[in-house]
Structure formats: structure tokens, C-alpha cells
Amino acid sequence: MKKKRVYDQAQQMTGTSRSNIRNEVWLSNSVPPENRVPSLSKAHHYAVASLPHEVQKAWLEEAERKHLNVKQFRTLLKSARLDQQEQRMFWLKKAVPILMKAIGPIHDDALAKPLVDAIAEFVSLVEYQSKLNSKPESK
């Protein structure tokens, strides 16, 4: 059955708009059932939907444990993201001079490109690692 037909049937059966159905499907796909916390609102789950699946449940359980409303929870998540950015910048400031020193002065664009690629790869690894480590502190 085509997606359009499925959405049409869902819309007829529930009386819900197509955009709301799409949002529900997106949320369902973004936050797996094993990560959901039934006592929290849908808005809490939307707040973690863009995070890696590995950390969603920990954040939702943190919101439940601290009885955070959605606004407080979003503020907590935003604060954690800022901390990650600071950590990323710390490592970048450390890594770039080390890479530059290891390679030495570069006056040839053909040699500079591998350095830029290496730095970009390093940055993406640091970002990935910081996502994996973005679970809230257990208390």
C-alpha cells in the first residue's frame, strides 16, 4: 500500500490532519518504544527526538526523576549541548596546533588539503564522541 493511501486512511479513521499524522510517525520513528517514558508528555519526547537513540532514555528518565516540565527540560538539554560545544572547542584548540606541528609549514595547496581533511575528520570524531557521552549525570 502506498504511503499516501495509508495517510489518507489514517486521516479518515482518526479525523487527524495529515501533518499531525506525519509528525506522529516521525516521533515514533525518532524515539524507539524502549526509550519512551509513559509518564512524560509527547513534548518531552519531541525534545529528545533529535538526540542519538543511545542517550534518549537517560535524558527522559532524568526529566521524570526531577519532575521537569517541558520548558525546564528543554533548558537542561540546551545547557548540555552548550557544554558539549565548549568541550569540542577545547579539544579542537588542543588538536590543531599538534597536527600543524606534526606536519610542519605547508606552502603547497596539494599538501594542505590532507591536513584540512584530517582536521575535519577529527572534528567529526569529537562530535560523535561528545554525542555518545551526552547522557545526563546519574544522581
Protein Blocks (a to p, Z undefined) as FASTA:
>chain_A
ZZklmmmmmmmmnopafklmmmmmmmmmmmgfklpcfkbcfklmmmmmmpcfklmmmmmm
mmmmnopafklmmmmmmmmmmmmmmmmmmmmmmmmmmmmmmnopafbfklmmmmmmmmmm
mmmmmmmmmmmmmcccdZZ
